[in-house]
Amino acid sequence: MSATLTSKCQVTIPKKIRETLGLGPGSQVDFDVDEQGRIIIRKSGRTTPRRPPDRDRFERARGRATVKWRTDELMRLLRGDD
């Protein structure tokens, strides 16, 4: 199994390895190098709290307006009609 480093020297851990180690978003891993120069990756015992997924931008804005505009009033205001 091989992978290519990105321009930022990052590499994606292959799916088979992630599944075997039980890794997912927010998981932390430990790296080591043995006497033969092989890389060892282990699931870390530390955990990073996961941020809740961002709500849809429209959902975040829903219910925030305090002024009840009628469409024709808003259009007059935006167009500068007097």
C-alpha positions as CSV (number, residue, x, y, z in Angstrom):
1,M,0.0,0.0,0.0
2,S,1.5,3.4,-0.9
3,A,0.4,7.0,-0.8
4,T,1.8,10.3,-2.1
5,L,2.7,13.4,-0.1
6,T,0.8,16.5,-0.8
7,S,2.5,19.9,-1.4
8,K,2.1,20.4,2.4
9,C,3.8,17.1,3.1
10,Q,0.6,15.5,4.2
11,V,-0.6,12.0,3.4
12,T,-4.0,10.3,3.6
13,I,-4.1,7.2,5.8
14,P,-5.5,4.5,3.6
15,K,-9.1,3.4,4.4
16,K,-8.1,-0.2,5.3
17,I,-5.7,1.2,7.9
18,R,-8.2,3.7,9.3
19,E,-10.8,0.9,9.6
20,T,-8.4,-1.5,11.2
21,L,-7.3,1.1,13.8
22,G,-10.8,2.5,14.2
23,L,-9.8,6.0,13.1
24,G,-12.2,8.7,12.2
25,P,-12.5,12.5,12.0
26,G,-10.9,14.0,15.1
27,S,-8.9,10.8,16.0
28,Q,-5.4,11.3,17.1
29,V,-2.5,9.0,16.2
30,D,1.0,8.4,17.4
31,F,3.9,7.8,15.1
32,D,7.1,5.9,15.8
33,V,10.1,4.6,13.9
34,D,11.5,1.1,14.7
35,E,15.1,-0.1,14.5
36,Q,14.7,-1.1,10.8
37,G,13.4,2.4,9.9
38,R,9.7,1.3,9.6
39,I,7.0,3.7,10.5
40,I,4.6,2.6,13.2
41,I,1.2,4.3,13.5
42,R,-1.0,3.7,16.6
43,K,-4.3,5.1,17.6
44,S,-3.6,7.5,20.4
45,G,-5.3,7.3,23.8
46,R,-6.0,11.0,23.7
47,T,-9.1,12.3,22.1
48,T,-10.0,15.7,20.6
49,P,-13.5,16.9,21.2
50,R,-15.4,16.9,18.0
51,R,-17.1,20.2,16.9
52,P,-20.8,19.8,16.0
53,P,-21.3,20.0,12.3
54,D,-22.0,23.5,11.0
55,R,-25.6,24.1,10.3
56,D,-26.7,25.2,6.9
57,R,-26.1,28.9,6.4
58,F,-29.8,29.5,5.7
59,E,-30.8,27.5,8.8
60,R,-28.4,29.7,10.9
61,A,-30.1,32.9,9.6
62,R,-33.7,31.6,10.0
63,G,-35.7,33.5,12.6
64,R,-33.1,36.2,13.1
65,A,-34.9,39.1,11.4
66,T,-36.8,41.4,13.7
67,V,-38.4,43.6,11.1
68,K,-41.3,42.2,9.2
69,W,-40.8,43.6,5.6
70,R,-43.4,43.3,2.9
71,T,-41.8,42.6,-0.4
72,D,-43.0,45.8,-2.1
73,E,-41.8,47.9,0.9
74,L,-38.4,46.2,0.8
75,M,-38.0,46.7,-3.0
76,R,-38.9,50.4,-2.7
77,L,-36.3,50.8,0.0
78,L,-33.6,48.9,-1.9
79,R,-34.3,50.8,-5.2
80,G,-34.5,54.2,-3.5
81,D,-38.1,54.8,-4.6
82,D,-39.8,57.5,-2.6
